[in-house]
Amino acid sequence: MSDTEALSQSDSEPAYGKSNPFPAPLLKKYNLNGEGSAKETFHAEISLVGSELSYEAGDSLAVVPENAPDLVADFLQATGLDGTQSVTIDERSMTLQQALRDKFDLRIVTKVVLTKYAKLRGNDELLENCGDREWVKEYAWGRDWVDVVKEFPGEGLVAEDYFSFLRPLAARLYSIASSLKAHPGEVHLTVGAVRYEAFGRAKKGVCSTFITDMWDEGGTAGVYFHHNKNFKLPKDGSVPIIMVGPGTGIAPFRAFIEERIATGASGKNWLFFGDQHEATDYLYQSEWDSYLAQGHLHRVDLAFSRDQENKIYVQDRMRENAAELWSWISDGAYFYVCGDASRMAQDVHQALIDIAAEYGGMEESDAAAYVKQMQKEKRYGRDVY
């Protein structure tokens, strides 16, 4: 998804947007996973009061993060720079420590930025390696700029030298997990904390752990909206919908159900959800159970991959229920998938083609064309990352 200007329902230009993010207060956050889970997935509720910003179910929220204090400290130690020295960024005076916290991406190593560093360092070997895209891809995996500077020290470089090549610290987009009609003046997120070990150091996702570890209730962070025109509920509320959202991919479907309830939509709703363990990782379980009991949710199919010897995923549940799924699609149902783009979304896409081929009596090529036509007609929405 690409960043766009913030949405507003008014005709006038909103005061807040991508160029001027709204300083939104965090109302509350809590861990959705049960004790013993291998994951940390936080529900965050953010206030929009005073922003005049609005959104629709299916949109995303951009959050402007800060770098973690330990990452800034490690970078200062690796470079030998003094964090208390005064620097000027965008005509504003601040300490180097503040600049590294708020302004520069210390995490992402790209071919372009690594090449600039190699030139600045005068390191011919590194510069030659930077010409090999596959080498850069392999080298950059799991590394941040602390790792790079440790391996290729920047002797003699001053703070402004690093400012000349480091990328700006950019906002990260999160699928919205709420309906504005259900929660006036608020926007909710479902955020999975990213943590891992690599090259002898603990690493973490810049924005995910900013939200889970650093953004305290009552504190503010800059936010703005991204409008996703290809991931919207059908205008006709009587149309059925099928939602496939394992893990944090569940977020927009919480928004969809809240929106369908708020608007009195009569169409049937079918949810496919999966994660590792039902006991600890069934995100928003009490809400889904309540919606099922109230008749707002008509079917839920679950795939908890590690609760049995053979791993089961959402695409497996789709295939198990292929006849009924095809019946819904034949009746005009909209189909949505949200989550991991690299594997899950591809497997779900192929499962949908296979179901169309088998139950629609089509050749594989025709089934693929049918699914592509669903996308063109915006009956098949993908929010993948």
N, C-alpha and C positions, 0 to 999 in steps of 0.2 A: 504494500500500500504506500502511496506517496503522500507527503504532507500537503494539505490544502488549507486555505483560510478557514477560520472558524465560522460556524453556521450561526445565523440569527434569523428568527422568524420576522423581525421587523424589516422594513424597507431601508432603513438607514444603516450606515456602516457601524458595526458594533465597536464599542470602545476597546474590547479585548479580542485578541486573535493570535495568529502565529507570530506576528511581529511584536505583539504586546500581550504575552500570556497573562491570564487572570490568576492572582495569588489566592488560590483556593484553600480554605481550611479543611483539614482532615477531621471528620466528625467521629469516626470510630473505625477500628480494624480488628480482626481476629482470625486465628488460624482455623481453617475449615477441616483440616486433617485430624484424625484421632491419634491418640497416644500410641507410639510405636510405628507410625507411618514413616516411610523413607522420604516422604515429600513434605514441603511446607507450602501450602496454598492459602493465601490470605484473601479474605473478603474486606474490601476497603470502601467506606462511604464518605463522599466528598461533597462539600457544600458549594453551590453555585449562587447563593444569595448575593445580590448586588452586582452580578456580572452581566445580566441581561443576555446571557448565552442560553441556547437551547440545543436539543439534539433529538434524533429519532432512534428508535430501536434498530440496531444494525450498524450504527455509527461507531466510531472509535474516539477515545480520548488520548490526547498527547500529554504526557507528563514530562516536565523539565527536571531532570535529576541533578544531584550533586555527586561528585566522586567521594568514595568512602575515605575517612581520615587515614586508615591504615594504608590505602593505596597511595595517597598523597605523600605520606611519610616515607613509604618505601621508594617512591620516585625521587624525593629530595635526597634520600640517603644514596641512591644509585648514581645520581648526577653530581652530588656534592654541593648543590646549591643551597643558599640560605633562605628558608621559607619566610623569614621576617623582613627581607628586603622589600622595598617599595617598587612597584612596577605600574605602568600605565596601560590599561586595556580599554579600547573604545573611549578614549579621552577621560577615563576614570582612574583615579589612583587607588591602589589596593596593595595588600601584601602578596608576595609570590604564592604563599600558601592558599590565600583566598582565590587567586587566579586559577591555580591548578584544581581547586575544589569545584569551581563554578563554570569555568570557561573552556577547558580543553579535555579532549577525549584521550585518556591515558590507557584505555583498554584495547581499542581496535587497532590492529596492525594491518595496513593495506599495502598493496604493491606501490601505489603512488607515494604514500607517506614514507615508506621504507626507502624508496629510491631517493627521495629528497634528503633523508637522513644520511644515506650512503654518500651522496654528493657533498653534503656539508662536512661530513667526517673525512672526506677524501679517501674512503676505503674502496679501492678498486675491486677487491674480491667480492665484497658485499654488493657493490654496484653491478658487477657482472651477473651475480646470482639473481639480482632483482629483475634481470631481463628474462628470466625463466618463470613464467606464470605458475607452473606446477610446483616449482621449488618454493616460491613465495607462499602459495596456498598451504603447502605442508609445513613450512617453517612457522607461519603465523598461527596455525591451529594451537589454541591453548596458551599462546604467549600474549603478554601485554608489553607496554613500553618500559616497564621496570626490567623485564627479562631481556629486552633488546639492548637497553643501555648497559646492563651488566655484562652482556656478551660482547658488545661493541662499544666500549666506553667513549664518552664524548669529551675527551680531555680538551680543556680550553674553551668549551662552549659556555655561553652565558644564557640567562633566562630568555632573552629576546631571540636567541638562535632557535630554541625549542618552540617558541611561539610562531616562528616562521614556517614550521612544517606540521606541527600537531593539528589535527582536525578540531573544529569547534565541538564542544559537548552538545550533542543534539538531543531533542526530545524523543521519547520512545512512545509508540502507539499501543494502546490496549483496547481490546474489544469491550464495549460497554455492557455491563451485566444488569442493567435496570431500565425500566420505562419511566420517562419523565412524568407520565400521567399517573403512575403508581407512587412515585416519590418526587413530588414537586420541589424544585430547588435543590435537587441532589443528583449525583451521578455515582454509580457503584462500579467497582472493578473486581475481577478475580485474578489474582497475581500469584504465579508460582515463583518462589525464590530460587534463583539459579546459583548453585554452589558446587565447586569441584576442586580437585587438586591437580596441579600441572607444574612441571619444572621446579619442584621443590617448594612451591608456595600455594597457599589457599587462594583460590580465585572465586569471584562472584559476579553475577550479572549487575551491571551498573545501576539500572533503573529498578529492576525487581527488588534488589536488596536495599536500594534507597527507600522504596515504599515500605518494605517489611521491617527494616532495621532502623531507619533514620528519620522517616517522616512520622513524627509523634502526633497523637491526637491533639488538636488545637493549633498545631503548626501549619504553615502554608507552603504550597509549592505551586509553581507556574503551570497552568493547564490551558489547552484550547482543543477544539473539536476538529475531527476529520470526518467528512460526509462520505459514506460508502453507498453510492447510488445503485450498485449491483448486488446489494445484500439487504433487501427490504422485504417486509411482509407483503403478501398480495393485498391489493386495495379492496378486493372483495373478501370480507371476513368469513364468508361461508366456504371458502376454498380450504381444503385440508392441507396441512404442512407436515413434512418429515424432517426431523432435525438430528444430525449426527455430530456429536461434540464430546469426544473423550477428553479427560483431563481439564485443563483450563479452557478448552474449546467449548465448554458448557456455557461460558459467560453470555454470549449473545442470545442463547436460547432461554435463559432466565428472563432476559429483557423481552423476548418475543412472547413468552407466555403471559408475563405481566401486562404487556400491551394488548394482547388478545382479550384478556379478562377485562381490562379497563375500557375497551371499545365495544365489549359485548359481542365479539366475533363468535359465530356459531360453528365454524369449521373445526374438524377433528385435528388433534395434535398428537404426533407420535415422536417419542424421543429415544434415540440410541445414545447410551453413555457408557464409558469404560474407563478403567484405571487399573491400578495394581491389585488392591484388596478391598473387598466390599466393607469390611469392618472398620477400616481406617480412611478410605479414600473415596467414599460415595459422597461427592460434593453436593451440598444443599439437599441432602436426602429428605429431611423433614418437610421441605417445601414441595418436593416432587410427590411425596406420599400424600400430602394434603391436597395437591391438585388432582391426583388420581381419585381420591375419595370424593372430591367435590365435582368430579366430572369435567374439569377443565383440561385434564391430560387424559388421553384415551388409551395410550399404550406407552409402556416403557420397556425397552429391552436393554439388559445390562451385560457388559463383558468385562469381568475382572480377571485380568490376564494371569495372575499368579495364585489364584485360589484353587487351582487344580493342576495336575501334572502337565497337561498340554495347554499351552497358552491360547487364550481366546480373545479376539479383538472385535471391535464394532463391525468390521466388514464381514466377519464370520457370522455375526448375528443377522446381518442383512441377508446373507445367502440362505441362512436357515429359515428366514421368513420371506423368501423371495416372491412367492406367489401372492401373498397379501400386499407386499410392498409394490409389486407391479400393478395390482388392482387399484391401489391408491393413486399411483402415478397415472394410470389410464383414466382415472376419474378426475384428473386435472391437478393433483397435489403438487405443491411446490416442494423442492428438495434442497436442503441446505447442509453444508459441512463446514466445521470450524476447527482449527487446530494445526497440528504439525504438517507442513507442506511437503517435507522431503519423503516421508513414507506413508503415513496414515492417509492423507488426502489422496495420494495416488492410488493406494489400495482400495479406498472407498469408491473412487472414480471408476476403476476397473470393475469392481463388483457391480456397480450400477450398469455399466455397459453389458456385462455378462448376464445380468438379470433381464435387461431389455432384449438381448439376443434370444435367451431361452424361452422366456414367457411371452415375448412379443412376436416370436416366430421370425426373427430377423437373422440375416448374416451378420457376422461381427462388424463389418464395415458399415452396414446400415444401422446397427445398434449404436455405434460410435457417432454416426451422423445424427441419430435421434437425440442422443445425450447432448451433442453440441448445439442442436437446435433448441433444446431446453435452456441452455445457457444464454443463447441469443434472445430468447423470449423472457429471460430473467426468471424462469421457473426453477433454475438450478443456480443457487448462490454459493460462492466459496469465499470464506474469510480465513485465509491460511497464512502461516508465517513460519 
